[in-house]
Amino acid sequence: MFTGIVQGIGEIVNITDHDQLRTYQVKLPSHLTHHIEIGASIANDGCCLTVTHFSHDCVTFDIIQETLALTTLGGKVIGDLVNIERSAKYGDEIGGHVMSGHISGVAIIKVINRSMTNCEMVLELPKSLMKYILYKGFIGIDGASLTIGNVTDSGFSIHLIPETLAITTLKNKQVGDLVNIEIDSQTQAIVATVERVLAQKQA
């Protein structure tokens, strides 16, 4: 389980591509290297990955083909930066919202409006996911828990405060970039329940 509060930024320092599998190594900030064990879960840009090796300040992950196809991780290159969150422990404060680290899909950044104190991004999302996008609802974007702003037929906006920009990779994003999206699980469950009830009434 994760909370969507990005704890630091990691740098991809090595990538090895195998048949339908990618192994990559990420250098972590020193404050995130304590008590890491093989098998631990760490979110990379919101995607829950399992630690397969750990040495000094670098962790290694194996990424299967399905994850590569559904997320932005398949397009990463050495030197790219990723948002990092260690898995939450019982009793930890949940400052964002409960997240699983299971990516629902990717969105494309269509517009970025920056000011001295604010940054608005407009994202376009596959239509199959738009039914879960609700004004003032929660959403995970590259592992960051954010509040949904204005919603249109094909996308939505988010507003990023300076603190969010300072501690995440979102400050480096450009128009046309892709980001990982995790739909809020409670919203997804409610929408699915309503659809099922309506379908039963129409049957």
C-alpha positions in Angstrom: 0.0 0.0 0.0 1.1 3.5 -0.8 -0.1 7.0 0.1 0.8 9.0 -3.0 3.2 11.2 -1.0 6.4 11.1 -3.0 9.4 10.7 -0.7 12.2 11.4 -3.1 13.5 11.2 -6.6 15.6 8.3 -7.9 17.8 8.1 -11.0 17.9 5.1 -13.3 21.5 4.1 -13.6 21.3 0.8 -15.5 18.8 -1.0 -17.8 19.0 -4.5 -19.2 16.3 -5.7 -21.6 15.6 -9.4 -21.8 12.9 -11.4 -23.6 9.7 -9.8 -22.3 11.4 -8.6 -19.2 13.3 -5.4 -18.3 15.7 -5.2 -15.3 16.6 -1.8 -14.2 18.6 -0.3 -11.3 17.7 2.9 -9.5 19.9 5.0 -7.3 17.9 6.2 -4.3 18.3 9.3 -2.1 20.2 8.3 1.0 17.2 8.8 3.3 15.3 6.1 1.5 17.9 3.4 1.7 17.4 2.3 5.3 16.2 -1.3 6.0 15.5 -2.3 2.4 15.0 -6.0 2.0 14.8 -8.3 -1.0 11.1 -8.6 -1.9 10.2 -5.1 -0.6 7.7 -3.0 -2.6 8.8 0.4 -3.8 6.7 2.6 -6.1 8.5 4.0 -9.2 6.5 6.7 -10.8 3.5 5.2 -9.0 4.1 1.6 -10.2 4.6 -0.9 -7.5 7.9 -2.9 -8.1 9.6 -5.6 -6.1 13.2 -5.2 -5.0 15.3 -8.1 -6.5 18.7 -6.8 -5.4 20.0 -4.0 -3.1 23.6 -2.7 -2.8 24.6 0.5 -1.1 22.2 3.1 -2.5 21.0 1.2 -5.6 18.0 -1.1 -5.9 17.2 -3.4 -8.8 13.8 -4.3 -10.1 12.5 -6.7 -12.7 9.6 -5.4 -14.8 7.4 -7.8 -16.7 6.0 -7.2 -20.2 2.4 -6.4 -19.0 3.8 -3.6 -16.8 6.0 -2.3 -19.6 3.0 -2.2 -21.9 0.6 -0.4 -19.5 3.0 2.1 -17.9 5.7 4.6 -18.9 8.4 2.4 -17.5 9.0 0.7 -20.9 10.1 4.0 -22.4 12.6 4.9 -19.6 16.3 5.3 -20.4 19.4 5.6 -18.3 19.6 8.9 -16.6 15.8 9.3 -16.3 14.4 10.3 -12.9 11.4 8.6 -11.2 9.3 9.5 -8.2 10.0 7.1 -5.3 7.7 6.0 -2.4 8.5 3.2 0.0 5.5 1.1 0.9 3.4 2.4 3.8 3.7 0.7 7.2 0.9 0.2 9.7 0.4 3.4 11.7 2.0 5.7 9.1 0.2 8.9 8.4 -1.7 8.8 5.1 -1.2 12.3 3.8 -2.5 11.6 0.3 -5.0 8.8 -0.4 -4.6 5.0 -0.3 -3.0 3.8 -3.5 -2.1 0.2 -4.6 0.7 1.0 -7.0 -1.3 -0.7 -9.8 -1.3 1.6 -12.8 -4.7 2.0 -14.6 -3.2 3.5 -17.8 -1.3 6.5 -19.1 -2.3 10.1 -19.8 -0.7 12.6 -22.2 0.0 16.2 -21.0 -1.8 18.5 -23.5 -1.3 21.9 -21.8 1.0 23.3 -19.1 0.2 26.8 -17.7 2.9 28.0 -15.2 2.9 31.1 -13.0 5.0 32.2 -10.1 2.9 30.3 -7.5 1.0 27.7 -9.5 1.2 25.2 -12.3 -1.8 23.9 -14.1 -1.6 20.8 -16.3 -4.3 19.6 -18.6 -4.2 15.8 -19.3 -5.9 13.7 -21.9 -7.0 10.3 -20.8 -8.3 7.2 -22.7 -12.1 7.4 -22.8 -12.4 4.0 -21.0 -11.0 5.7 -17.9 -12.9 9.0 -18.1 -15.9 7.6 -16.2 -13.8 7.4 -13.1 -12.7 11.0 -13.3 -14.7 13.2 -10.9 -14.3 16.8 -10.1 -12.5 17.1 -6.7 -11.8 13.4 -6.7 -8.5 11.8 -6.0 -6.0 10.5 -8.7 -2.5 9.2 -8.7 -0.2 10.8 -11.3 3.3 9.3 -11.5 2.8 8.2 -7.9 1.7 11.6 -6.6 -1.7 11.9 -4.9 -3.5 14.8 -6.5 -6.9 16.4 -6.6 -8.8 16.5 -9.9 -9.8 20.0 -11.2 -11.9 20.8 -14.2 -13.2 17.8 -16.1 -14.0 17.6 -19.9 -15.2 14.8 -22.1 -11.6 13.8 -22.9 -9.5 14.9 -20.0 -9.0 16.8 -16.8 -6.8 19.4 -15.1 -4.7 19.4 -12.0 -3.1 22.2 -10.1 0.4 21.8 -8.6 1.6 23.8 -5.7 5.3 24.8 -5.5 5.9 22.1 -2.8 4.6 19.3 -5.1 6.8 20.6 -8.0 9.8 20.8 -5.7 9.7 17.2 -4.5 8.6 15.4 -7.6 9.6 14.9 -11.2 6.4 16.7 -12.4 8.4 20.0 -12.5 10.3 18.6 -15.5 7.3 17.5 -17.5 6.7 19.0 -21.0 3.6 19.1 -23.3 3.4 15.7 -25.0 4.9 13.7 -22.1 3.1 10.6 -20.8 2.4 10.0 -17.1 1.2 7.0 -15.2 -2.3 7.2 -13.9 -3.8 5.3 -10.9 -7.6 5.6 -10.6 -8.8 6.0 -7.0 -10.0 2.5 -6.0 -13.1 3.8 -4.1 -14.3 5.8 -7.1 -13.7 2.8 -9.3 -15.7 0.5 -7.0 -18.6 3.0 -6.8 -18.8 3.4 -10.5 -18.7 -0.3 -11.1 -21.4 -0.9 -8.6 -23.7 1.8 -10.1 -23.1 0.3 -13.6 -24.0 -3.2 -12.4 -27.2 -2.0 -10.7 -28.3 -0.1 -13.7 -27.6 -3.0 -16.0 -29.7 -5.3 -13.7 -32.6 -2.9 -13.8 -32.5 -2.7 -17.6 -32.3 -6.5 -18.0 
